[in-house]
C-alpha cells in the first residue's frame, strides 16, 4: 500500500533531493523546505520506491499537504487530500458549474502571498497550465483562499471577473515592510536597503504579538555557579573518551525542567478561554544562527533524560541548526524556554515569551564579583543573573519568585540534578 509523505508545517519547496523511481529508506531526506525560521529536511516515512513528487521549487505548500508518495515499484499512487497523482491525465471536460466562492482576500480573483505569488496547490497549477486557465481569475476555496484542484476544474471563464489594473499592479509587487510604512519615505542616500528574510519576518511578527499581547512580568535572581561548574568538570572527565561533553546550558536546562516539575503551573499555556497544562516538560532552547537569525530547538522530556543523553541530543540539534538544516521534531512541542547569552559577556537581560508558553528564563554571563563569605570577610565569587519573564495571565509574582529560588537552589546544590 502506498505511503503518503505529508508536510508538517507551512513552507516553500527549495528542492527535491530524490527523483521519481528512486529507492528510498525510512529516514532518508527527500526534500528541503524553507519554513519560517529554518531550512527543514523532509524524511521518507517508509521504505520503497518514490512513485510521485508533488510540487516544484518555489511552490508554497501548506501544512498537512501530501508532497510525495512511496510504494512498491510499479504500484499506482493513490490520490490524497484535494490533489490527484502527478502522472494522472487531466480530467475530462465537465459541464459548467456554478462559480466558486470568492477568495479570502475579498476579490473575485486569486489570493496572493505577501510577495505577490498566487496561492495555489501544485496540482491546481498544473491543471490550469494544461487547460490554459489564468489562475489570477480563479477564486480559491482552500485554506486562506488557496486555489485547489476543484477550483480549477469547476472554473467557468465566462463568469470570471478580471481584477482592476490597479489591484493587479499592487498584488504583483512585494508589499512594503511595516517599518517603512510606519516611518515614512525611505532615505535614498548613504543607505543600503535589505530585503527582510522569511526568518526575520517570522521573528518580528512573533515577538510583536507576544510583547504586545502578553502581560510580561520579570523576576531576577543572582546565582552562585561555582558548585555547578565544579561538578560539571568532575562529570565530564570520565565522559571525554566517549566524546560526550555536558555544557553549562545542559545543566541549566535540567534545573529549569526539575523546577517546572515542582511548579507545574508554569508549564501551562494560555489559550484565551482555557489554560492547557502540559504533562511533558519540553524545554525550548534559543539558538543564535550565523546569519543573525534565531530558532528555538526543543529538549524533550528534559526532566527525565540523563545529562549525558541530553548533551548528545542537544549538540546534534545545535550543529544541524547552525548548518542551516533542521528536522521538524527539533522545533515542535516546546512548553517553556531558556535563552542563554552567557557567551556574550552580558550582565543581565530579559527575554520575550514564546507564545503560547507562560515563561522564558534569560541567563546572563558568569562574572567574578566581590562576595561576603560566611565568616563575614570579603572574597571573590562566581555569580550569574537569571531573569524569568512570566505571562501574568497564568501566574503571579510570588510563584515566579518561588520557582526561581527553587531553580537557584538546584544550581547551587547541583548533585540534585543527577538524582
C-alpha positions as CSV (number, residue, x, y, z in Angstrom):
1,X,0.0,0.0,0.0
2,X,1.4,3.4,-1.0
3,X,2.7,5.7,1.8
4,X,2.0,9.4,1.6
5,X,4.6,11.9,2.9
6,X,2.9,15.0,4.3
7,X,4.4,18.3,5.2
8,X,4.3,19.0,8.9
9,X,4.4,22.8,8.6
10,X,3.8,25.5,6.0
11,X,6.8,26.1,3.8
12,X,8.3,26.8,0.4
13,X,9.8,23.9,-1.5
14,X,13.5,24.6,-2.1
15,X,14.5,21.4,-4.0
16,X,14.0,17.7,-4.2
17,X,16.9,15.5,-3.2
18,X,15.5,12.4,-4.7
19,X,13.8,11.6,-8.1
20,X,10.7,9.6,-9.0
21,X,11.7,6.0,-9.4
22,X,14.5,6.1,-6.8
23,X,14.5,3.6,-4.0
24,X,14.4,5.2,-0.5
25,X,14.6,4.0,3.1
26,X,12.6,5.4,6.0
27,X,14.6,8.3,7.3
28,X,16.2,9.3,4.0
29,X,16.0,13.0,3.3
30,X,13.9,13.5,0.1
31,X,13.3,17.3,0.1
32,X,14.2,20.6,1.7
33,X,11.7,23.2,2.6
34,X,12.1,26.8,3.8
35,X,9.9,27.3,6.9
36,X,9.6,30.4,8.9
37,X,12.8,30.1,10.8
38,X,15.0,27.4,9.1
39,X,15.5,25.0,6.3
40,X,13.5,21.9,7.1
41,X,14.5,18.5,5.9
42,X,11.7,16.2,5.0
43,X,12.2,12.5,5.5
44,X,10.8,9.5,3.7
45,X,8.4,7.8,6.1
46,X,8.7,4.3,4.7
47,X,10.9,2.0,2.6
48,X,10.1,1.7,-1.1
49,X,10.2,3.5,-4.4
50,X,9.3,7.2,-4.9
51,X,6.2,6.9,-7.1
52,X,5.5,10.6,-7.3
53,X,6.7,14.0,-6.2
54,X,4.2,16.9,-5.9
55,X,5.4,20.5,-6.3
56,X,8.2,22.4,-7.9
57,X,10.9,24.6,-6.4
58,X,9.4,27.9,-5.2
59,X,6.0,26.4,-4.5
60,X,4.3,27.5,-1.2
61,X,2.9,24.3,0.3
62,X,0.5,24.1,3.3
63,X,0.9,22.0,6.4
64,X,-0.7,18.7,6.0
65,X,-0.5,18.6,2.2
66,X,0.8,15.4,0.6
67,X,4.1,16.1,-1.2
68,X,5.3,12.6,-2.1
69,X,4.1,9.0,-2.4
70,X,6.2,6.0,-1.7
71,X,5.3,2.4,-2.6
72,X,6.3,-0.7,-4.4
73,X,7.9,-0.3,-7.9
74,X,5.1,-0.1,-10.5
75,X,2.4,0.5,-7.9
76,X,-0.1,3.2,-8.6
77,X,-0.1,6.1,-6.2
78,X,-3.4,6.8,-4.6
79,X,-4.9,10.3,-4.7
80,X,-4.6,12.3,-1.4
81,X,-6.4,15.3,0.0
82,X,-7.6,17.5,-2.9
83,X,-4.9,16.5,-5.3
84,X,-4.6,13.6,-7.7
85,X,-1.3,11.9,-8.7
86,X,1.1,13.9,-10.8
87,X,1.0,11.3,-13.6
88,X,-2.8,11.2,-13.8
89,X,-4.3,12.6,-17.0
90,X,-6.2,15.9,-16.9
91,X,-9.9,15.3,-16.0
92,X,-12.4,15.1,-18.8
93,X,-14.3,18.3,-19.6
94,X,-17.3,18.7,-17.4
95,X,-20.5,20.7,-17.7
96,X,-20.1,24.3,-16.4
97,X,-20.7,24.6,-12.7
98,X,-21.5,27.5,-10.6
99,X,-18.6,29.7,-9.9
100,X,-16.7,29.0,-6.7
101,X,-17.0,31.4,-3.7
102,X,-14.8,34.4,-3.7
103,X,-11.3,34.0,-2.2
104,X,-10.4,35.1,1.3
105,X,-8.9,38.4,0.1
106,X,-12.4,39.6,-0.8
107,X,-11.8,39.7,-4.5
108,X,-13.1,37.7,-7.4
109,X,-9.7,36.5,-8.3
110,X,-6.9,34.6,-6.7
111,X,-5.4,35.2,-3.3
112,X,-1.8,36.3,-3.3
113,X,1.1,35.8,-0.9
114,X,2.8,38.9,0.5
115,X,5.5,38.7,-2.2
116,X,2.9,38.7,-5.0
117,X,2.7,34.9,-5.8
118,X,-0.6,33.2,-6.3
119,X,-1.7,30.8,-3.5
120,X,-2.4,27.6,-5.4
121,X,-1.6,23.9,-4.9
122,X,1.0,22.4,-7.3
123,X,-1.7,20.2,-9.0
124,X,-4.0,23.1,-9.4
125,X,-1.2,25.0,-11.2
126,X,-0.5,22.0,-13.5
127,X,-4.2,21.6,-14.4
128,X,-4.5,25.3,-15.1
129,X,-1.5,25.2,-17.3
130,X,-2.8,22.2,-19.2
131,X,-6.2,23.9,-19.7
132,X,-4.8,27.4,-20.4
133,X,-6.6,28.9,-17.4
134,X,-5.3,32.2,-16.0
135,X,-5.0,31.5,-12.3
136,X,-5.3,35.2,-11.4
137,X,-9.0,34.8,-12.3
138,X,-9.7,31.7,-10.3
139,X,-11.3,32.2,-6.8
140,X,-9.8,29.8,-4.2
141,X,-11.8,27.8,-1.7
142,X,-8.9,26.2,0.1
143,X,-7.3,27.4,3.4
144,X,-6.6,31.2,3.3
145,X,-8.1,31.4,-0.2
146,X,-5.7,28.9,-1.7
147,X,-6.7,27.5,-5.1
148,X,-7.1,23.8,-5.1
149,X,-7.8,21.2,-7.8
150,X,-11.6,21.5,-7.6
151,X,-11.5,25.3,-8.1
152,X,-9.7,24.9,-11.4
153,X,-11.9,22.0,-12.6
154,X,-15.1,24.0,-11.8
155,X,-13.8,27.3,-13.1
156,X,-16.1,28.9,-15.7
157,X,-14.1,31.6,-17.7
158,X,-17.3,33.2,-18.9
159,X,-18.2,34.1,-15.3
160,X,-14.8,35.3,-14.3
161,X,-14.3,39.0,-13.4
162,X,-10.9,40.4,-14.2
163,X,-9.3,42.3,-11.4
164,X,-8.8,46.1,-11.9
165,X,-5.4,47.1,-13.2
166,X,-4.5,49.0,-10.0
167,X,-5.3,45.9,-8.0
168,X,-3.3,43.8,-10.3
169,X,-0.2,46.0,-10.1
170,X,-0.5,46.2,-6.4
171,X,-0.6,42.4,-5.9
172,X,2.3,41.7,-8.3
173,X,4.8,43.8,-6.3
174,X,6.1,42.9,-2.8
175,X,4.3,44.7,-0.1
176,X,6.3,47.3,1.7
177,X,7.6,46.4,5.1
178,X,5.7,47.6,8.2
179,X,8.7,49.6,9.4
180,X,8.9,51.6,6.1
181,X,5.2,52.2,6.2
182,X,5.5,53.4,9.7
183,X,8.5,55.7,9.4
184,X,7.6,57.3,6.0
185,X,9.7,57.8,3.0
186,X,12.8,55.6,2.6
187,X,16.1,57.5,2.7
188,X,17.8,57.5,-0.7
189,X,21.4,58.4,0.1
190,X,24.1,56.7,2.2
191,X,21.9,53.7,2.9
192,X,21.6,50.0,1.9
193,X,18.1,48.6,1.5
194,X,18.0,45.0,2.6
195,X,15.1,42.6,1.9
196,X,13.6,41.1,5.0
197,X,14.1,37.3,5.1
198,X,11.4,34.9,5.9
199,X,13.0,34.1,9.2
200,X,13.4,37.7,10.3
201,X,9.8,38.5,9.3
202,X,8.7,35.5,11.4
203,X,10.7,36.6,14.4
204,X,9.4,40.2,14.0
205,X,5.7,39.0,13.8
206,X,6.1,36.5,16.7
207,X,7.8,38.9,19.1
208,X,5.4,41.8,18.3
209,X,2.4,39.6,19.0
210,X,4.0,38.2,22.2
211,X,5.2,41.5,23.6
212,X,2.0,43.5,22.8
213,X,-0.4,40.7,23.6
214,X,1.1,39.1,26.7
215,X,1.4,40.9,30.0
216,X,5.0,40.1,30.9
217,X,6.5,40.5,34.3
218,X,10.0,39.8,35.4
219,X,11.8,38.2,38.4
220,X,15.7,38.2,38.7
221,X,17.9,36.1,41.0
222,X,21.6,36.0,41.4
223,X,23.1,32.5,41.5
224,X,26.4,31.2,42.8
225,X,27.5,28.9,40.0
226,X,30.8,27.7,41.4
227,X,29.4,24.4,42.8
228,X,27.8,23.7,39.4
229,X,31.0,24.4,37.5
230,X,33.0,22.2,39.8
231,X,30.5,19.3,39.4
232,X,30.5,19.7,35.6
233,X,34.2,19.4,35.5
234,X,34.1,16.3,37.6
235,X,31.3,14.7,35.4
236,X,33.0,15.5,32.1
237,X,36.4,14.0,33.0
238,X,35.3,10.3,32.6
239,X,33.0,11.1,29.6
240,X,35.7,12.6,27.5
241,X,36.7,9.2,26.0
242,X,33.1,8.7,24.9
243,X,33.0,12.1,23.1
244,X,30.4,13.5,25.4
245,X,30.7,16.9,27.0
246,X,28.0,18.3,29.3
247,X,27.6,22.0,28.9
248,X,26.6,24.6,31.5
249,X,23.4,25.1,29.4
250,X,22.6,21.4,29.7
251,X,22.7,21.6,33.5
252,X,20.6,24.8,33.5
253,X,18.0,23.1,31.2
254,X,17.9,20.3,33.7
255,X,17.4,22.7,36.6
256,X,14.6,24.6,34.8
257,X,12.9,21.3,34.0
258,X,13.0,20.0,37.6
259,X,11.7,23.4,38.7
260,X,8.7,23.0,36.4
261,X,8.1,19.6,37.9
262,X,7.9,21.3,41.3
263,X,5.8,24.3,39.9
264,X,3.7,22.8,37.1
265,X,1.6,25.8,36.7
266,X,4.5,27.5,34.8
267,X,4.3,24.6,32.3
268,X,0.9,25.8,31.3
269,X,-0.2,27.6,28.1
270,X,-2.8,30.3,27.8
271,X,-5.5,29.9,25.1
272,X,-7.9,32.7,25.9
273,X,-10.8,30.7,27.2
274,X,-8.8,27.9,28.7
275,X,-5.4,27.0,30.3
276,X,-3.6,23.9,29.0
277,X,-1.2,22.3,31.5
278,X,1.3,20.1,29.8
279,X,2.2,16.8,31.3
280,X,5.6,16.6,29.5
281,X,8.3,19.1,30.2
282,X,10.0,20.1,26.9
283,X,12.5,23.0,27.2
284,X,12.9,25.2,24.2
285,X,16.5,26.4,23.7
286,X,17.1,29.6,21.8
287,X,20.0,29.1,19.3
288,X,21.7,32.0,17.6
289,X,22.4,31.4,13.9
290,X,25.4,32.6,11.9
291,X,23.4,34.9,9.7
292,X,21.8,36.8,12.6
293,X,18.8,34.6,13.0
294,X,17.3,32.7,15.8
295,X,15.5,29.4,16.3
296,X,14.2,27.6,19.3
297,X,15.0,23.9,19.3
298,X,13.4,21.6,21.9
299,X,14.9,19.4,24.5
300,X,12.1,16.9,25.0
301,X,11.4,15.4,28.5
302,X,14.2,17.4,30.0
303,X,13.1,16.4,33.5
304,X,13.5,12.7,32.7
305,X,16.5,12.1,30.5
306,X,20.1,11.9,31.8
307,X,22.5,14.8,31.4
308,X,24.7,12.7,29.1
309,X,21.8,11.9,26.9
310,X,20.7,15.5,26.9
311,X,24.2,16.7,26.0
312,X,24.4,14.4,23.0
313,X,21.0,15.1,21.5
314,X,21.3,18.9,22.2
315,X,24.7,19.1,20.4
316,X,23.3,17.3,17.4
317,X,20.4,19.7,17.2
318,X,22.6,22.8,17.6
319,X,25.1,21.6,15.0
320,X,22.3,20.9,12.5
321,X,20.5,24.2,13.1
322,X,23.7,26.3,12.8
323,X,24.4,24.5,9.5
324,X,21.0,25.5,8.2
325,X,19.4,22.1,8.5
326,X,16.5,21.3,10.8
327,X,14.1,18.4,11.3
328,X,10.5,19.2,12.3
329,X,10.8,17.4,15.6
330,X,13.7,19.8,16.6
331,X,11.3,22.7,16.9
332,X,8.0,21.1,17.9
333,X,6.4,20.7,21.3
334,X,8.3,23.3,23.4
335,X,6.5,24.1,26.7
336,X,8.9,26.5,28.3
337,X,12.1,28.2,27.0
338,X,15.7,29.2,28.0
339,X,17.7,31.9,26.4
340,X,21.4,31.9,27.3
341,X,23.6,34.9,26.4
342,X,26.3,33.7,28.8
343,X,29.0,33.5,26.0
344,X,28.3,37.2,25.0
345,X,29.5,39.0,28.2
346,X,26.2,40.4,29.4
347,X,25.4,41.3,33.0
348,X,21.6,40.9,32.7
349,X,18.7,40.9,30.2
350,X,15.1,39.8,29.9
351,X,13.6,37.7,27.1
352,X,10.3,37.8,25.2
353,X,8.0,34.9,25.9
354,X,7.5,32.4,23.0
355,X,3.7,32.3,22.9
356,X,1.6,30.4,24.0
357,X,4.2,29.4,26.6
358,X,3.9,31.0,30.0
359,X,7.6,31.7,30.6
360,X,11.2,32.0,29.4
361,X,14.4,32.3,31.5
362,X,17.1,34.6,30.4
363,X,20.6,33.6,31.5
364,X,23.5,36.1,31.7
365,X,27.3,35.7,31.8
366,X,29.1,34.3,34.8
367,X,31.1,37.1,36.4
368,X,33.8,37.3,39.1
369,X,32.4,39.6,41.8
370,X,33.1,40.6,45.4
371,X,31.0,38.5,47.8
372,X,30.6,38.3,51.6
373,X,31.8,35.0,52.9
374,X,30.3,33.0,55.8
375,X,32.9,34.4,58.2
376,X,32.0,38.0,57.3
377,X,35.1,38.6,55.2
378,X,35.1,39.8,51.6
379,X,36.1,37.3,48.9
380,X,35.6,36.7,45.2
381,X,32.9,34.5,43.8
382,X,31.4,33.4,40.5
383,X,27.8,34.8,40.1
384,X,25.3,34.7,37.3
385,X,22.0,36.6,36.9
386,X,18.9,34.7,35.7
387,X,15.7,36.6,34.8
388,X,12.3,34.9,34.2
389,X,9.7,36.5,32.0
390,X,6.2,35.2,33.0
391,X,2.7,35.6,31.5
392,X,0.7,37.4,34.2
393,X,-2.5,35.7,32.9
394,X,-1.1,32.4,34.0
395,X,1.0,33.1,37.1
396,X,1.9,35.8,39.6
397,X,5.0,37.3,41.2
398,X,5.0,35.1,44.3
399,X,5.0,31.9,42.2
400,X,7.6,33.3,39.9
401,X,9.9,34.1,42.8
402,X,9.4,30.7,44.4
403,X,10.2,29.0,41.1
404,X,13.4,31.0,40.6
405,X,14.5,30.4,44.2
406,X,14.0,26.7,43.7
407,X,16.0,26.7,40.5
408,X,18.8,28.6,42.2
409,X,18.9,26.1,45.0
410,X,19.2,23.3,42.4
411,X,22.1,25.1,40.7
412,X,23.9,25.8,44.0
413,X,23.4,22.2,45.1
414,X,23.9,20.5,41.7
415,X,24.1,16.9,42.9
416,X,20.3,17.2,42.9
417,X,20.4,17.5,39.2
418,X,21.7,13.9,39.0
419,X,19.0,12.3,41.1
